[in-house]
């Protein structure tokens, strides 16, 4: 894949991600939907087989129909020339096998969580009548958030259509169920057996059965029981141990029957609830002393040896009585002999079948072969140790830039994982130098002010990942839109790197200062310093001096940068009533008229107030009043006013000769009333 390649006229191949026993995986760009995908390209020996091609199409379509948060999504499949490929969800993370090799045994609760999530994936597949057939840590991706996704649903079945013609064993020997080893029809419980092996390895850091070659491992799957996980890792508690060993029962009927059933038990364990599970089978085959589980070697020359009847254990009590079945019921002597014969025949046939299958397909005429393990993501020292543990040697070590693996990690190997090579073969390693600083840089697009969906699409179009950081208030950017990003708009970023962005939570609201009793200039300055745009208005006030702030609109809180109206006093808006003290009636009338008021006169005896006749005794109101208002003025009697009365509303008190007596009476009444007012 050294030259730029586009598969199916759509998928632009970018770089190699990893490889396995039947395919090589590349990161690619889907030019139609503008997204990053993983492309799995089948190895030539599969692509050239017509039976595989037909089954591949059927199974890829079925896998694409599976939808679960724990299943790697299959987007598309196709053929380009002689190449078959699958387009899948692109994930960042590492496979579970690498994680176990790196960290060793996992915490029991983490083991149960992983098992529960795998059950979630298997439940969906089994309901679509799809058996995975190849559940193993290499097919389980661990994401950065700690959750998992299962890969390669349906592909094992397509692989089977090709491999059975070559008499190769399907699946990885360390994880296959006994019935899968025998070539029997598989059901959901076969996947649950493999899941039990995966949980066993997670809990102990080791596979339950190992050997020098696939033959010995396959035979152990059929004939041996695993060492209890707690003997390898004391941290494994009895409840988890019983769950794992029940999954790994040799008899499918003794296992959990559905993924949902197993998931419910695992979730109960995670929640700390009591888990009710019977003790697992302790002995499968015996010769001589009970509990002897060593693998029996077939004699040379093709002769067969009768296999002894299995002695079982239920509920922790050995059922070694010769004439009891696995269910504990007694059988007549004749049926016991028949059972022995059948058991022996089945066991011998199974062993012969396994040996023939594995030897012809894997041993290559008797030479010792091993499966190349994946060392991707390991340090050089860890990779050497892993390869040496499998009987392999490191041939050469080179370095290259690789953006998918951290500096110092193995980013490529040759031969690839899963290939069968003679023991002692050499493996070349490539160590990542980290991201190539000379890789193409892209410009961060202008995402500020855009909604999140649009911004994400713009970043993906130029090959950038994205991460939402937080919300922040903004007076310039609408709620829900991008306020800023790092690197900033127009800056350079390495293709494939992550751009962080922040989202507007709307305008920031701040307290509006209380500026009452400040003069206009200082009040305006306080509001502007708080971040507001100030508009000044005036209004009359009887209590606030002219030029002094009265109030703001609004009050309380407002968005920073918004407008606030400042109301300033323009004074009371009333006219001052002249001081009439010492004035004569005529002088008072003229003074009030000049000030804009109307005078209304009344009379009283001025002697009691010490006021000379025809002079003002009092007036009401005093101080100020609306322009044009009437001011009531009390004037001291004169001889004329006392004898002839007075007139009101500012008229002089000359009276009318025809009504002198009546006016005098009126004057007297008015004077008394207004005098009382003045006294008040």
C-alpha positions in Angstrom: 0.0 0.0 0.0 2.9 2.3 -0.7 1.1 4.3 -3.4 -2.1 6.3 -2.6 -5.0 3.9 -3.1 -8.7 4.5 -3.3 -10.9 1.4 -2.8 -14.3 1.2 -4.3 -13.8 4.7 -5.7 -14.5 6.0 -2.2 -12.0 5.1 0.5 -8.6 6.8 0.4 -6.1 4.6 2.2 -3.9 6.6 4.5 -1.7 4.4 6.7 -1.5 0.9 8.2 -3.0 0.4 11.6 -2.3 -3.3 12.2 -2.6 -6.8 10.8 -4.0 -10.2 11.8 -4.3 -13.8 10.6 -6.7 -13.0 7.8 -6.5 -9.3 7.0 -4.5 -6.1 7.2 -6.2 -3.0 8.7 -5.7 0.6 7.4 -6.9 4.0 8.4 -8.8 5.5 5.5 -10.8 8.6 4.6 -14.4 8.0 3.4 -14.5 10.7 0.6 -18.3 10.3 0.3 -19.3 10.9 3.9 -16.1 12.8 4.8 -15.2 10.7 7.8 -12.3 8.5 9.1 -12.9 4.8 8.8 -10.9 1.6 9.3 -10.5 -0.6 6.2 -9.9 -4.3 6.7 -8.4 -5.8 3.5 -8.5 -9.6 3.3 -5.3 -11.5 2.7 -4.8 -12.9 -0.8 -5.4 -16.5 0.1 -8.9 -15.7 1.2 -9.7 -13.3 -1.6 -8.8 -15.9 -4.3 -11.3 -18.5 -2.9 -14.8 -18.3 -4.5 -16.5 -20.1 -1.6 -15.0 -17.6 0.8 -16.1 -14.7 -1.4 -19.7 -15.9 -1.4 -19.8 -16.4 2.4 -17.9 -13.2 3.0 -20.6 -11.2 1.3 -23.3 -12.9 3.2 -21.6 -12.5 6.6 -20.4 -8.9 6.0 -24.0 -7.9 5.3 -25.2 -9.7 8.4 -22.5 -8.0 10.6 -23.5 -4.6 9.2 -27.0 -5.1 10.6 -25.7 -5.4 14.2 -26.1 -2.3 16.3 -24.7 -2.2 19.8 -22.5 0.2 21.8 -20.2 -2.8 22.3 -19.8 -3.9 18.6 -17.5 -2.2 16.1 -19.9 -0.9 13.5 -19.5 -2.3 9.9 -20.3 0.5 7.5 -19.7 -1.1 4.1 -18.0 -4.0 2.3 -16.9 -4.5 -1.3 -14.5 -5.9 -3.8 -12.0 -3.8 -5.7 -10.2 -5.8 -8.4 -9.1 -8.9 -6.6 -9.3 -7.3 -3.1 -12.1 -7.8 -0.7 -12.5 -5.2 2.0 -14.7 -4.1 4.9 -15.2 -0.5 6.0 -15.6 -0.2 9.7 -15.9 2.3 12.6 -12.4 3.8 13.3 -11.5 3.5 17.0 -8.6 4.7 19.1 -7.4 2.3 21.7 -5.7 -1.0 22.0 -6.7 -4.6 21.8 -7.4 -6.5 25.1 -4.5 -9.0 24.4 -2.0 -6.1 24.3 -3.5 -4.7 27.5 -3.1 -8.0 29.4 0.4 -8.4 28.2 1.3 -4.9 29.3 -0.6 -4.7 32.6 -0.9 -8.4 33.6 -4.0 -9.7 35.6 -6.8 -7.2 35.8 -8.9 -6.2 38.9 -11.8 -8.7 39.3 -14.4 -6.0 39.0 -12.8 -4.9 35.7 -12.9 -8.5 34.5 -16.6 -8.7 35.2 -17.2 -5.3 33.5 -15.4 -6.4 30.4 -17.3 -9.8 30.5 -20.6 -8.0 30.9 -20.0 -5.6 27.9 -18.9 -8.6 25.7 -22.2 -10.3 26.7 -24.0 -7.2 25.5 -22.4 -7.6 22.1 -23.0 -11.3 22.0 -26.6 -10.9 23.0 -27.3 -8.7 19.9 -25.4 -11.0 17.6 -27.1 -14.2 18.9 -30.5 -12.7 18.5 -29.6 -12.2 14.8 -28.5 -15.8 14.7 -24.9 -14.9 14.3 -22.3 -16.9 16.2 -19.0 -15.0 16.5 -16.8 -18.2 16.6 -13.6 -16.3 17.3 -14.0 -14.5 20.6 -10.5 -13.8 21.9 -8.7 -10.8 23.4 -7.2 -9.8 20.0 -10.8 -9.2 18.7 -11.8 -7.0 21.6 -10.8 -3.3 21.5 -10.4 -1.4 24.7 -11.3 2.3 24.2 -9.7 5.2 26.0 -12.7 5.5 28.3 -12.3 1.9 29.5 -15.2 0.4 27.6 -14.9 -2.3 25.0 -16.0 -3.1 21.5 -16.0 -6.5 19.9 -14.8 -6.9 16.3 -15.1 -9.3 13.4 -18.7 -10.6 13.9 -19.5 -13.0 11.1 -16.1 -13.0 9.6 -15.1 -16.3 11.3 -17.9 -18.0 9.6 -16.8 -16.7 6.2 -13.3 -17.8 7.1 -14.6 -21.3 8.0 -15.9 -21.7 4.4 -12.4 -21.4 3.2 -10.4 -23.2 5.8 -12.4 -26.3 6.1 -11.2 -27.1 2.6 -7.6 -27.0 3.8 -8.4 -29.0 7.0 -7.1 -26.1 9.2 -8.5 -25.6 12.7 -10.9 -22.7 12.9 -10.3 -20.0 15.5 -7.4 -19.6 17.9 -6.7 -22.9 19.8 -6.3 -21.1 23.1 -9.9 -19.9 23.0 -12.0 -22.4 21.0 -14.7 -24.5 22.7 -14.4 -28.3 22.9 -17.3 -28.7 20.4 -15.5 -26.3 18.0 -12.4 -28.3 18.3 -14.4 -31.5 17.4 -15.9 -29.7 14.3 -19.4 -29.9 15.7 -22.3 -27.6 15.1 -21.9 -24.4 17.2 -24.4 -22.4 19.2 -24.4 -19.4 21.5 -22.8 -21.4 24.3 -19.7 -21.9 22.2 -19.1 -18.1 22.2 -19.7 -18.1 26.0 -17.0 -20.8 26.5 -14.6 -18.6 24.6 -15.7 -15.6 26.7 -15.0 -17.7 29.8 -11.4 -18.3 28.5 -11.0 -14.5 27.9 -12.2 -13.7 31.4 -9.9 -16.3 32.8 -6.9 -14.7 31.0 -8.0 -11.2 32.2 -8.2 -12.5 35.8 -4.9 -14.4 35.9 -2.8 -12.9 33.1 -2.5 -16.4 31.5 -4.6 -18.6 29.2 -6.0 -21.7 30.9 -4.5 -24.1 28.5 -1.1 -23.8 26.7 1.3 -26.1 25.0 4.0 -26.5 22.5 1.7 -26.5 19.5 -2.0 -26.1 18.5 -2.6 -29.9 18.8 -1.7 -30.1 22.5 -3.8 -27.0 23.3 -6.8 -28.3 21.3 -6.6 -31.6 23.1 -6.5 -29.9 26.5 -9.6 -27.9 25.6 -11.4 -31.2 25.2 -9.9 -33.3 28.0 -8.5 -31.1 30.7 -10.0 -28.8 33.3 -8.4 -25.4 34.0 -6.5 -24.6 37.2 -8.9 -22.5 39.3 -8.1 -18.8 38.7 -7.7 -18.1 42.4 -4.7 -20.5 42.5 -2.9 -18.2 40.0 -4.2 -14.9 41.3 -5.4 -14.9 45.0 -7.3 -11.7 44.3 -9.9 -13.6 42.3 -12.8 -14.2 44.7 -15.0 -17.3 44.7 -18.0 -15.8 43.0 -16.0 -14.6 40.0 -14.2 -17.9 39.9 -17.5 -19.9 39.7 -18.8 -17.6 37.0 -15.7 -18.1 34.8 -15.5 -21.9 35.4 -19.2 -22.3 34.6 -18.6 -20.6 31.3 -15.8 -23.1 30.6 -17.8 -26.3 31.3 -16.9 -28.9 28.7 -20.6 -29.8 28.3 -22.5 -26.9 26.6 -25.6 -27.8 28.6 -23.7 -27.1 31.9 -22.7 -23.5 30.8 -24.8 -20.4 30.9 -27.3 -20.8 28.1 -27.6 -17.2 26.9 -25.4 -14.1 26.9 -28.3 -12.3 28.7 -28.2 -14.8 31.5 -24.5 -14.5 31.9 -24.6 -10.7 31.8 -27.3 -10.6 34.5 -25.1 -12.7 36.8 -22.0 -10.5 36.0 -24.0 -7.3 36.7 -25.2 -8.8 40.0 -21.6 -9.5 40.9 -20.6 -6.0 40.0 -23.5 -4.6 42.2 -22.3 -6.7 45.1 -25.3 -8.9 45.2 -25.0 -12.6 46.1 -24.3 -14.9 43.1 -25.8 -18.3 43.3 -23.8 -20.7 41.1 -23.2 -24.4 41.6 -19.6 -25.6 42.0 -18.1 -26.3 38.6 -17.1 -29.8 37.3 -13.7 -30.6 38.8 -12.6 -33.7 36.9 -13.1 -34.6 33.2 -11.0 -37.6 32.6 -9.3 -40.0 35.1 -6.9 -42.8 34.9 -5.8 -44.4 38.1 -6.2 -41.8 40.8 -9.1 -39.4 40.6 -8.1 -36.0 39.5 -5.3 -37.0 37.1 -5.9 -34.6 34.3 -2.8 -35.1 32.2 -3.3 -35.4 28.5 -3.1 -38.9 27.2 -0.7 -39.6 24.3 -1.9 -41.8 21.5 0.3 -44.8 20.9 2.3 -45.0 17.6 1.1 -47.0 14.7 -2.4 -45.7 14.6 -3.7 -48.1 17.3 -6.3 -46.7 19.7 -6.5 -46.8 23.4 -9.8 -47.0 25.2 -10.5 -43.8 27.1 -11.6 -44.3 30.8 -15.1 -43.0 31.7 -15.2 -39.5 33.1 -15.7 -39.1 36.9 -17.7 -36.0 37.6 -18.2 -33.7 40.6 -21.3 -31.8 41.4 -21.8 -29.3 44.2 -18.2 -29.9 45.3 -18.8 -33.6 46.0 -17.1 -36.2 43.8 -19.5 -38.6 42.1 -17.0 -41.4 41.7 -19.5 -44.2 42.1 -19.0 -46.2 38.9 -22.7 -46.7 38.1 -23.9 -43.1 38.4 -24.4 -40.7 35.4 -23.6 -37.1 35.3 -27.1 -36.4 36.6 -26.6 -38.7 39.5 -29.1 -41.4 38.5 -28.3 -45.1 38.6 -28.0 -47.0 35.4 -28.4 -50.8 34.9 -25.1 -52.7 34.4 -25.8 -53.3 30.7 -26.3 -49.6 30.0 -23.1 -48.8 31.9 -21.1 -51.0 29.6 -22.8 -49.4 26.6 -22.0 -46.0 27.9 -18.4 -46.8 28.4 -18.1 -48.1 24.9 -19.8 -45.0 23.4 -17.7 -42.7 25.5 -14.5 -44.4 24.5 -15.4 -44.3 20.8 -16.4 -40.7 20.9 -13.2 -39.7 22.7 -11.0 -41.6 20.3 -12.8 -40.3 17.3 -12.5 -36.8 18.6 -8.8 -37.1 19.3 -8.1 -38.7 15.9 -10.2 -35.9 14.2 -8.4 -33.2 16.0 -5.0 -34.7 15.4 -5.7 -35.2 11.7 -7.1 -31.7 11.2 -4.3 -29.9 13.1 -1.4 -32.0 11.8 -2.4 -31.8 8.2 -3.2 -28.1 8.3 -0.8 -26.7 10.7 2.2 -28.9 11.2 3.4 -28.9 7.7 4.7 -32.5 7.7 5.8 -32.5 11.3 7.7 -29.3 11.6 7.1 -27.3 14.9 5.1 -24.1 14.2 4.0 -21.2 16.4 1.5 -18.4 16.1 3.2 -15.0 15.8 1.8 -12.9 18.7 0.9 -9.2 18.3 3.5 -7.0 19.9 2.1 -3.7 18.5 2.0 -1.0 21.2 4.7 -2.6 23.3 8.0 -1.3 24.2 11.0 -3.0 22.5 11.9 -4.9 25.7 8.4 -6.1 26.3 8.1 -7.1 22.6 11.3 -9.1 22.8 10.1 -10.9 25.9 6.7 -11.7 24.4 8.3 -13.1 21.2 10.9 -15.1 23.1 8.1 -16.6 25.2 6.6 -18.0 22.0 10.0 -19.4 20.9 10.7 -16.6 18.4 13.6 -14.2 18.0 13.9 -10.6 17.1 15.7 -10.2 13.8 16.0 -6.4 13.3 14.8 -3.2 14.9 14.2 -0.1 12.8 12.5 3.2 13.6 10.0 5.3 11.7 7.6 8.1 12.4 4.1 6.9 13.2 1.2 9.1 14.5 -0.8 6.1 15.8 1.7 4.9 18.3 3.6 6.8 21.0 7.3 7.2 20.7 9.1 4.0 21.8 6.2 1.7 21.0 6.3 -1.1 18.4 4.2 0.2 15.4 4.8 -2.6 12.9 6.1 -6.2 12.9 7.0 -8.7 10.3 5.6 -11.5 10.2 2.3 -10.1 11.3 0.2 -11.3 14.2 -1.5 -14.7 13.7 0.8 -16.0 11.0 2.2 -19.5 11.6 5.9 -19.8 11.4 8.5 -22.4 12.4 9.7 -22.2 16.0 12.9 -20.1 16.2 11.9 -17.8 13.3 12.9 -14.2 13.5 10.5 -11.2 13.7 11.5 -7.7 12.5 10.2 -4.8 14.6 9.6 -1.2 13.8 9.7 1.3 16.7 7.6 4.5 16.5 9.5 7.8 16.7 6.2 9.5 17.4 4.5 11.9 15.1 6.5 13.1 12.1 7.1 16.9 12.6 7.2 17.3 8.9 3.8 15.8 8.3 1.3 17.9 6.4 -0.1 20.8 8.5 -3.6 22.0 8.0 -5.2 25.3 8.8 -7.8 25.5 11.5 -11.0 26.6 9.8 -13.1 29.5 11.0 -15.4 27.7 13.4 -16.0 30.6 15.8 -19.7 31.6 15.8 -20.7 28.3 14.2 -23.0 25.7 15.8 -21.3 22.6 17.1 -22.4 20.3 14.3 -21.2 22.6 11.6 -17.9 23.2 13.4 -17.2 19.5 13.8 -17.9 18.9 10.1 -15.5 21.7 9.1 -12.8 20.2 11.3 -13.3 16.7 10.0 -13.1 18.0 6.4 -9.5 19.1 6.9 -8.6 15.9 8.8 -8.8 17.3 12.3 -10.3 15.6 15.4 -12.2 17.7 17.9 -13.0 17.9 21.6 -15.5 20.1 23.4 -13.9 21.6 26.5 -16.6 23.6 28.3 -19.2 26.3 28.1 -18.5 29.9 28.8 -20.6 33.1 28.7 -20.3 35.4 25.7 -21.9 38.6 24.7 -20.7 38.3 21.1 -21.6 34.7 20.3 -25.1 33.2 20.5 -25.8 30.4 23.0 -24.7 27.0 21.7 -22.2 28.4 19.1 -18.4 28.2 19.2 -16.7 31.0 21.1 -13.0 30.1 20.6 -10.7 27.1 19.8 -7.2 25.9 20.5 -5.3 26.1 18.2 -7.0 29.3 17.2 -8.8 30.0 13.9 -6.3 30.2 11.0 -3.5 28.6 13.0 -1.7 25.4 11.9 -2.4 22.0 13.3 -1.1 18.6 12.4 -3.5 16.5 10.4 -5.2 14.0 12.7 -4.5 16.1 15.9 -7.3 17.4 18.1 -8.7 20.9 18.1 -10.3 21.9 21.4 -13.2 24.3 21.4 -15.5 26.2 23.8 -19.3 26.7 23.4 -21.2 29.9 24.4 -23.6 29.6 27.3 -25.2 33.0 26.3 -24.5 36.5 27.5 -22.9 36.9 30.9 -25.2 38.7 33.4 -23.6 41.1 36.0 -24.8 43.3 38.8 -26.0 46.8 37.8 -24.3 49.2 40.3 -26.6 51.2 42.6 -25.8 54.8 41.6 -28.5 56.7 43.4 -27.3 60.0 45.0 -24.2 60.1 42.7 -23.8 63.1 40.5 -24.5 62.4 36.8 -20.8 62.0 35.7 -19.8 59.6 38.5 -23.0 57.5 38.1 -22.4 57.1 34.4 -18.7 56.2 35.0 -19.7 53.5 37.5 -22.1 51.9 35.0 -19.7 52.0 32.1 -16.9 50.4 34.2 -19.3 47.6 35.0 -19.6 46.9 31.2 -22.8 48.6 30.3 -23.7 51.1 27.6 -25.3 54.1 29.3 -28.1 56.4 28.1 -28.9 59.4 30.3 -32.5 60.7 30.8 -33.9 63.3 33.2 -37.0 63.5 35.3 -38.5 65.7 37.9 -37.9 65.0 41.6 -39.1 66.8 44.7 -36.6 64.9 46.8 -33.5 64.7 44.6 -31.5 67.7 43.7 -31.0 68.7 40.1 -28.1 66.8 38.4 -28.1 63.9 40.8 -28.8 60.3 39.8 -32.2 59.0 40.8 -32.3 55.4 39.5 -31.4 53.0 36.6 -33.6 51.0 34.3 -33.2 48.0 34.5 -32.0 47.2 38.0 -30.5 44.1 39.5 -28.7 42.1 36.8 -28.3 42.5 33.1 -26.2 41.0 30.3 -22.7 42.5 30.2 -22.6 45.0 27.3 -26.3 45.7 27.3 -27.9 49.2 27.5 -28.8 50.8 30.9 -30.8 54.0 31.2 -29.6 56.4 33.9 -32.3 58.8 35.2 -31.0 62.1 36.6 -33.1 64.7 38.5 -34.0 67.9 36.7 -35.4 69.3 40.0 -38.9 69.5 41.3 -40.5 71.3 38.3 -42.3 73.8 40.6 -42.1 77.6 41.0 -41.0 79.2 44.2 -43.7 81.3 45.9 -42.4 84.8 46.8 -42.0 85.7 50.4 -44.9 88.1 51.1 -43.8 89.1 54.6 -44.3 92.9 55.3 -46.0 93.5 51.9 -49.2 95.4 51.5 -52.0 93.7 49.8 -51.2 95.5 46.5 -47.5 94.6 46.7 -48.3 90.9 47.5 -50.7 90.7 44.5 -48.1 92.1 42.1 -45.4 89.8 43.4 -47.6 86.7 43.0 -48.6 87.7 39.6 -45.0 88.2 38.5 -44.2 84.7 39.8 -47.0 83.2 37.8 -49.5 82.7 40.6 -53.1 83.8 41.2 -53.8 85.6 44.5 -57.0 85.0 46.6 -57.3 87.5 49.5 -59.2 87.3 52.8 -59.1 89.5 55.9 -58.5 89.1 59.6 -57.8 91.3 62.5 -54.1 92.1 62.2 -53.8 93.5 65.7 -53.7 90.1 67.2 -50.7 89.2 65.0 -49.0 92.6 65.3 -49.6 93.3 61.6 -50.5 96.8 60.4 -53.7 97.2 58.5 -53.6 96.3 54.7 -50.5 94.3 55.2 -50.1 90.5 54.7 -50.7 88.4 57.8 -50.0 85.0 56.1 -50.2 83.0 52.8 -50.8 79.4 51.8 -49.1 77.4 50.3 -45.5 78.5 51.0 -42.3 77.3 49.5 -43.1 76.2 45.9 -46.1 75.2 43.8 -47.0 74.5 40.2 -47.0 77.6 38.1 -50.5 79.2 37.9 -51.6 77.8 41.2 -53.7 79.9 43.5 -52.1 81.3 46.7 -54.4 82.2 49.5 -53.3 85.5 51.2 -54.7 86.8 54.6 -54.5 90.6 54.9 -55.0 92.8 58.0 -58.2 94.7 58.1 -58.4 98.3 57.2 -61.3 100.6 58.0 -62.6 100.1 54.5 -62.2 96.4 54.5 -63.8 96.0 57.9 -66.8 98.2 57.1 -67.4 97.2 53.5 -66.1 93.6 53.4 -63.8 92.0 50.9 -63.9 90.3 47.6 -61.9 87.1 46.8 -59.9 85.8 43.8 -57.6 88.8 43.8 -60.2 91.5 43.5 -59.9 94.6 45.7 -62.4 94.8 48.5 -64.3 98.0 47.5 -67.6 96.1 47.7 -70.8 97.1 46.0 -73.0 99.8 47.6 -76.1 97.7 46.9 -74.8 94.8 48.9 -72.5 96.4 51.5 -74.0 94.7 54.4 -73.9 91.3 52.7 -70.3 91.7 51.6 -69.3 92.7 55.1 -70.9 89.5 56.3 -69.1 87.5 53.7 -65.8 89.3 54.5 -66.2 88.5 58.1 -66.8 84.8 57.4 -63.9 84.6 55.0 -61.6 86.3 57.2 -62.3 83.9 60.0 -61.9 80.9 57.7 -58.7 82.1 56.1 -57.3 83.3 59.4 -57.8 79.8 60.7 -56.0 78.5 57.6 -53.2 80.9 58.2 -52.9 79.9 61.8 -52.7 76.3 60.8 
